[in-house]
Amino acid sequence: MKYKINDKQDGIDIHIENSDAQKKELLDALQDCQQGQCSCPTDEYDKLDSLAIEETEAGTELHLKAKQGEHLDKDEIERCLSFTQAQLEK
């Protein structure tokens, strides 16, 4: 799973290139996070106001918006993506 993280003023955008084989499992994991059941080993979820998931022909787009007065740590988000990737490869 390849991804690119872009920092924004109010959050982070992530583009994930995923194969069709990974897509269902990835979406399931991301929807758990979207519903407040994130299993990533980070506290960044507490800073998250919203998580929008968009499917495109090129992959999956994530739009993370930080709560008012918070800043999402790009390194921690990358750690979470690595954790999710490892879970999908099991």
GROMACS elastic network, one bead per residue, 0.5 to 0.9 nm:
[ bonds ]
;  ai    aj funct       b0    kb
    1    16     6  0.69162   500
    1    17     6  0.61079   500
    1    18     6  0.55335   500
    1    19     6  0.77871   500
    1    22     6  0.82927   500
    1    85     6  0.69667   500
    2    15     6  0.83910   500
    2    16     6  0.58086   500
    2    17     6  0.52656   500
    2    18     6  0.70295   500
    3    14     6  0.67350   500
    3    15     6  0.54231   500
    3    17     6  0.60108   500
    3    18     6  0.85955   500
    3    81     6  0.86739   500
    4    13     6  0.83112   500
    4    14     6  0.56145   500
    4    15     6  0.52542   500
    4    16     6  0.66014   500
    4    17     6  0.87100   500
    5    12     6  0.69019   500
    5    13     6  0.59462   500
    5    15     6  0.66723   500
    5    16     6  0.87965   500
    5    74     6  0.74649   500
    5    77     6  0.86439   500
    5    78     6  0.78867   500
    6    11     6  0.88074   500
    6    12     6  0.56826   500
    6    13     6  0.51409   500
    6    14     6  0.61959   500
    6    15     6  0.84404   500
    6    74     6  0.83479   500
    7    10     6  0.84101   500
    7    11     6  0.64183   500
    7    13     6  0.65627   500
    7    14     6  0.87637   500
    7    72     6  0.86015   500
    7    73     6  0.89375   500
    7    74     6  0.70643   500
    8    11     6  0.50817   500
    8    12     6  0.53007   500
    8    13     6  0.71965   500
    8    65     6  0.89353   500
    9    12     6  0.80152   500
    9    71     6  0.83414   500
   10    64     6  0.84340   500
   10    65     6  0.58142   500
   10    66     6  0.57891   500
   10    67     6  0.81802   500
   10    68     6  0.82992   500
   10    70     6  0.83840   500
   10    71     6  0.72886   500
   10    72     6  0.84519   500
   11    48     6  0.84432   500
   11    63     6  0.75617   500
   11    64     6  0.54051   500
   11    66     6  0.50471   500
   11    67     6  0.86409   500
   11    70     6  0.88804   500
   11    71     6  0.68484   500
   11    72     6  0.61368   500
   12    62     6  0.81026   500
   12    63     6  0.61486   500
   12    64     6  0.51195   500
   12    65     6  0.65832   500
   12    66     6  0.81262   500
   12    72     6  0.71861   500
   12    73     6  0.88726   500
   12    74     6  0.75843   500
   12    77     6  0.88184   500
   13    61     6  0.72095   500
   13    62     6  0.56356   500
   13    64     6  0.61304   500
   13    65     6  0.85776   500
   14    60     6  0.81081   500
   14    61     6  0.57224   500
   14    63     6  0.65450   500
   14    64     6  0.81179   500
   15    58     6  0.87242   500
   15    59     6  0.70237   500
   15    60     6  0.58899   500
   15    62     6  0.64757   500
   15    63     6  0.89662   500
   16    58     6  0.82776   500
   16    59     6  0.55860   500
   16    60     6  0.50702   500
   16    61     6  0.63207   500
   16    62     6  0.80319   500
   17    58     6  0.64552   500
   17    60     6  0.65885   500
   17    61     6  0.89580   500
   18    21     6  0.79817   500
   18    22     6  0.60657   500
   18    23     6  0.60932   500
   18    26     6  0.83702   500
   18    58     6  0.81796   500
   18    59     6  0.55827   500
   18    60     6  0.72244   500
   19    22     6  0.53262   500
   19    23     6  0.61735   500
   19    59     6  0.78920   500
   20    23     6  0.50940   500
   20    24     6  0.76211   500
   21    24     6  0.71595   500
   21    25     6  0.81178   500
   22    25     6  0.55846   500
   22    26     6  0.59535   500
   22    27     6  0.85368   500
   22    88     6  0.76354   500
   23    26     6  0.51583   500
   23    27     6  0.60560   500
   23    28     6  0.85742   500
   23    59     6  0.83361   500
   23    60     6  0.83132   500
   24    27     6  0.52091   500
   24    28     6  0.61743   500
   24    29     6  0.87225   500
   25    28     6  0.50866   500
   25    29     6  0.62686   500
   25    30     6  0.86514   500
   25    88     6  0.67362   500
   26    29     6  0.51698   500
   26    30     6  0.61475   500
   26    31     6  0.85262   500
   26    84     6  0.79748   500
   26    85     6  0.82302   500
   26    88     6  0.72329   500
   27    30     6  0.50440   500
   27    31     6  0.59433   500
   27    32     6  0.85488   500
   27    53     6  0.83902   500
   27    60     6  0.85772   500
   28    31     6  0.51712   500
   28    32     6  0.63568   500
   28    33     6  0.89040   500
   29    32     6  0.52201   500
   29    33     6  0.66387   500
   29    34     6  0.88214   500
   29    38     6  0.79823   500
   29    39     6  0.88845   500
   29    84     6  0.73779   500
   29    88     6  0.86091   500
   30    33     6  0.50538   500
   30    34     6  0.61498   500
   30    35     6  0.86741   500
   30    38     6  0.80004   500
   30    51     6  0.88571   500
   30    53     6  0.78720   500
   30    62     6  0.89984   500
   30    84     6  0.87627   500
   31    35     6  0.61453   500
   31    36     6  0.86776   500
   31    37     6  0.84820   500
   31    38     6  0.87735   500
   31    53     6  0.82332   500
   32    35     6  0.51606   500
   32    36     6  0.64392   500
   32    38     6  0.58388   500
   32    39     6  0.83935   500
   33    36     6  0.51557   500
   33    37     6  0.50791   500
   33    39     6  0.75274   500
   33    40     6  0.86721   500
   33    45     6  0.82813   500
   33    51     6  0.80736   500
   34    37     6  0.73550   500
   34    38     6  0.76014   500
   34    50     6  0.75288   500
   34    51     6  0.57516   500
   34    52     6  0.76818   500
   34    53     6  0.85222   500
   35    38     6  0.78505   500
   36    45     6  0.82696   500
   38    41     6  0.88089   500
   38    45     6  0.74694   500
   39    42     6  0.84962   500
   39    80     6  0.87602   500
   39    83     6  0.88947   500
   39    84     6  0.85164   500
   40    43     6  0.83684   500
   40    45     6  0.84910   500
   40    79     6  0.82073   500
   40    80     6  0.52608   500
   40    81     6  0.81974   500
   40    83     6  0.64180   500
   40    84     6  0.71373   500
   41    76     6  0.89674   500
   41    79     6  0.80570   500
   41    80     6  0.67525   500
   41    83     6  0.77162   500
   42    45     6  0.70757   500
   42    46     6  0.89681   500
   42    76     6  0.66253   500
   42    77     6  0.81820   500
   42    79     6  0.79310   500
   42    80     6  0.69253   500
   43    46     6  0.57360   500
   43    47     6  0.76161   500
   43    76     6  0.83938   500
   44    47     6  0.53344   500
   44    48     6  0.67774   500
   44    71     6  0.89710   500
   44    72     6  0.64383   500
   44    73     6  0.72008   500
   44    76     6  0.68322   500
   44    77     6  0.72694   500
   44    80     6  0.89703   500
   45    48     6  0.51475   500
   45    49     6  0.85732   500
   45    72     6  0.87863   500
   46    49     6  0.82696   500
   46    67     6  0.86342   500
   47    65     6  0.87142   500
   47    66     6  0.57158   500
   47    67     6  0.56142   500
   47    68     6  0.87190   500
   47    70     6  0.59742   500
   47    71     6  0.71700   500
   47    72     6  0.66851   500
   48    51     6  0.74344   500
   48    64     6  0.69071   500
   48    65     6  0.60319   500
   48    67     6  0.55110   500
   48    70     6  0.82073   500
   48    71     6  0.88108   500
   48    72     6  0.75387   500
   49    64     6  0.76375   500
   49    65     6  0.54794   500
   49    66     6  0.50312   500
   49    68     6  0.79003   500
   50    63     6  0.79334   500
   50    64     6  0.58909   500
   50    65     6  0.52051   500
   50    66     6  0.70799   500
   50    67     6  0.79698   500
   51    62     6  0.68285   500
   51    63     6  0.56712   500
   51    65     6  0.64761   500
   52    61     6  0.80937   500
   52    62     6  0.57281   500
   52    63     6  0.50292   500
   52    64     6  0.65816   500
   52    65     6  0.84964   500
   53    60     6  0.70970   500
   53    61     6  0.58613   500
   53    63     6  0.65844   500
   53    64     6  0.89061   500
   54    59     6  0.86525   500
   54    60     6  0.58358   500
   54    62     6  0.63989   500
   54    63     6  0.82231   500
   55    58     6  0.81848   500
   55    59     6  0.62002   500
   55    61     6  0.62529   500
   55    62     6  0.88793   500
   56    59     6  0.52415   500
   56    60     6  0.59260   500
   56    61     6  0.72423   500
   57    60     6  0.82056   500
   64    72     6  0.85003   500
   65    72     6  0.82539   500
   66    69     6  0.78846   500
   66    70     6  0.57575   500
   66    71     6  0.60083   500
   66    72     6  0.61887   500
   67    70     6  0.53667   500
   67    71     6  0.77491   500
   67    72     6  0.89726   500
   68    71     6  0.85562   500
   72    75     6  0.88963   500
   72    76     6  0.79277   500
   72    77     6  0.75942   500
   73    76     6  0.53234   500
   73    77     6  0.63436   500
   73    78     6  0.87077   500
   74    77     6  0.50924   500
   74    78     6  0.61669   500
   74    79     6  0.86149   500
   75    78     6  0.50385   500
   75    79     6  0.62031   500
   75    80     6  0.87121   500
   76    80     6  0.62666   500
   76    81     6  0.87122   500
   77    81     6  0.62754   500
   77    82     6  0.86669   500
   78    81     6  0.50358   500
   78    82     6  0.62063   500
   78    83     6  0.85980   500
   79    82     6  0.51283   500
   79    83     6  0.62333   500
   79    84     6  0.87010   500
   80    83     6  0.50175   500
   80    84     6  0.61853   500
   80    85     6  0.85643   500
   81    84     6  0.50271   500
   81    85     6  0.60652   500
   81    86     6  0.85860   500
   82    85     6  0.50338   500
   82    86     6  0.61946   500
   82    87     6  0.86584   500
   83    86     6  0.51489   500
   83    87     6  0.62865   500
   83    88     6  0.87755   500
   84    87     6  0.50608   500
   84    88     6  0.62953   500
   84    89     6  0.87759   500
   85    88     6  0.51351   500
   85    89     6  0.63593   500
   86    89     6  0.51660   500
   86    90     6  0.66234   500
   87    90     6  0.54933   500
